Amino acid sequence: MKILFSNLISASSPSIHLFVFLALIINFFSVNPVGAVDPYFQLCNVPRRCGNQTIRFPFYIKRLEGPVCGYPGFDLACDDIGRSILYFSGESYVVRQIFYQNQSLLVSNTALSDPEVEYYALNSLRNLSLPVDFVLVPNQKRVFLHYSCSYPSFSNYVIGVIGVDDANYYFDKVLAIPEDDKVELNGTCRAGRVVVVPVRYWGKNKEMSMREVLSRGFMLNWRAKNCTLCESTGGRCGFDNHFKCYCPDKPHAAHCDDHVPGQVSLYLLCISL
């Protein structure tokens, strides 16, 4: 394309130079009209934070921006103390850290997220059920929560209580037993109910309490369109029936400036003549 215009210009009068220059200017600003910024780009270009975390695609804060700025199923709530909350099958999880570079995040069940607070909401816990766009990171451990237990020999595994008798004495205890610990309960947990909780931090570190192990959570990977290419060209990722790269001029399929580099090259060729 550059050679074609060079040949044309070299054999033409100065009026041709002016014509080509004006045509390129008109074409450039017809694609990028002055002051006309795409509204989706404006909406999704606003930095979002919850507590000390930056929130960007595929996540979005539901009450601050529409789902067009994120990916379906990646909506977050920001609670009163600045925690990002993600919901899986009705269960709430605190998003402790997001690693955008490798599409992973560290989460913990909200009921287990504060090791300094007694767990009085343990009855609501269920086994983890993940949507298709999230998967557990391999090689993590599991902790088994046993309900309605009363035998005092396992006091080091007690993480909370779920019942109280007439004398206001808590008797139904919940035990958290790591999968590597060979513990014989021998029928001391009457309910027979067991909830499995994945954990990231566990091993032979016996100085860490079970409540702290559970509060530190576990790792997940997510599956969604990678936003790196779009962001590297000045765009902001979003979703409107399918993935979009929102740019100042309009939404694009993958990245901004789909055709502008060629226009700029021609423009520079003309003004150099």
Disulfide bonds with the S-S distance in Angstrom:
Cys44-Cys69 2.08
Cys50-Cys78 2.12
Cys149-Cys189 1.78
Cys227-Cys237 1.89
Cys230-Cys245 2.02
Cys247-Cys256 2.01
